[in-house]
Amino acid sequence: MKYFQKVGGYEWLIVTHLDWTAETVKVVIGYKDENGNPAPYRPYQSELDKLTPVIADLPGWDGEIAGKAKTPKDLPENALRFLQFLSQTIVPVAYATDGPYEGQMVSWLDS
């Protein structure tokens, strides 16, 4: 996503499905080539097929609790850590949806 931020120039991230429950959240944090050396991201499948993703396992959270959040402070601690990870490695999170209905979202811009 950092590549697409550079190309597209967006300033904010909108995260969806915080009301999803999982034990862990797997995040690709980089790639390695066939020799195990770090490799830059390239947006072509033919290039990605030659690389191995480096995956970080982040702790999950209870989606039912997250689905009731109205402000960032209401979110589960691990959900906040995940969003902070995204904000620090890509761009700041502006909104996160926490349910299937209109208006079910948490905003960092309004807080």
Secondary structure, DSSP 8 states (H G I E B T S, - for coil): -HHHHHHH----EEE--TT---SEEEEEEEEE-TTS-EE---S-HHHHTT-EEEEEEEE---HHHHTT-SSGGGS-HHHHHHHHHHHHHSS-EEEEE-SSSTT-EEESS--
